[in-house]
Each structure stands twice: as C-alpha cells, then as structure tokens.
Amino acid sequence: MLEERHGHTFYVPISEEVDTQGLQEYTFYSQMVYEDGLLFRHSDSEESLEVSYEMLRMAAAEYGLTLKEPFFNSYIHVYGEAVIDIYAPICPEGEVI
C-alpha cells in the first residue's frame, strides 16, 4: 500500500467515478465529508509536509484544540502549480485519542 511505503496517503479530486477494480493501491470515494478541522495549504514542494503538520499542531495548541491524526492530504492544481491541502480533524471535546 502506498501509505506503508511512503508514510502519507494522498487524495486527488476528480469529477467522475473511476473503476479501481484490480488497482490495489487506489480507492474511489464518491464523497468525503469533513467535520470540524483546520486546513493548511502546503504550496512549497521543496519543503517537507512535516513542517506544515507542525504548523497545524502549533495553531491547534494556541487555541486549546486537539487534532486527530492522521491528517488528510488533497493533491490539487492551483493556477498551474501543484499544491497539497492538508486537513487536520479536530477531536470533539472530551474525546480521548
């Protein structure tokens, strides 16, 4: 599985359903619904994702929030450049992670 080899899972938005039968490394989701969370746009392809993850953790700590990992990485093209939107779910109050 890609996540096991590389440590990250990436989600790519597409406009039509894709048949993933026979493609072990890929799964199609018709929709993804996010609850409360923080979002960060990682636009520097030379910089490690961990730098952006740490910024999300620091922002959450500043507001007294607890984030639930793993974070979701959505790979998209914006103005001809590849960027990764990182969504970090916020743990509901009282939930132990």
WOGI-V331686 format. One record per residue. N is the residue number from 1. SS is DSSP state (@ for helix, = for strand, . for the rest). PSI is psi in degrees with one decimal (999 if undefined). Layout:
# WOGI-V331686
N:SS:PSI + N:SS:PSI
This chain:
# WOGI-V331686
1:.:143.3 + 2:@:-43.1 + 3:@:-40.3 + 4:@:-35.7 + 5:@:-34.1 + 6:@:-11.5 + 7:.:-2.1 + 8:.:149.5 + 9:.:134.2 + 10:=:142.1 + 11:=:133.5 + 12:=:120.1 + 13:.:131.7 + 14:.:162.1 + 15:.:-12.1 + 16:.:153.1 + 17:.:143.9 + 18:.:134.4 + 19:.:114.5 + 20:.:13.1 + 21:.:132.5 + 22:.:-1.1 + 23:.:87.8 + 24:.:-33.1 + 25:.:-2.4 + 26:.:145.8 + 27:.:139.9 + 28:.:130.6 + 29:.:125.4 + 30:.:-26.0 + 31:.:155.7 + 32:.:129.3 + 33:.:125.5 + 34:.:136.6 + 35:.:-157.7 + 36:.:140.6 + 37:=:173.7 + 38:=:145.7 + 39:=:136.6 + 40:=:132.8 + 41:=:112.9 + 42:=:105.7 + 43:.:-4.6 + 44:.:101.7 + 45:.:-14.7 + 46:.:-15.9 + 47:.:142.0 + 48:.:143.5 + 49:@:-29.3 + 50:@:-31.7 + 51:@:-44.9 + 52:@:-38.5 + 53:@:-42.5 + 54:@:-36.8 + 55:@:-39.9 + 56:@:-42.8 + 57:@:-41.8 + 58:@:-41.4 + 59:@:-42.5 + 60:@:-44.1 + 61:@:-39.0 + 62:@:-31.5 + 63:.:8.7 + 64:.:29.5 + 65:.:153.4 + 66:.:129.5 + 67:=:147.2 + 68:=:121.4 + 69:=:153.4 + 70:=:156.8 + 71:=:160.3 + 72:=:131.2 + 73:=:118.9 + 74:=:117.6 + 75:=:120.7 + 76:=:162.5 + 77:=:128.2 + 78:=:120.3 + 79:.:41.9 + 80:.:1.3 + 81:=:146.7 + 82:=:130.0 + 83:=:164.1 + 84:=:120.1 + 85:=:124.4 + 86:=:121.5 + 87:=:124.6 + 88:=:107.7 + 89:=:141.6 + 90:=:130.5 + 91:.:134.5 + 92:.:148.1 + 93:.:130.6 + 94:.:-11.6 + 95:.:133.4 + 96:.:130.0 + 97:.:999
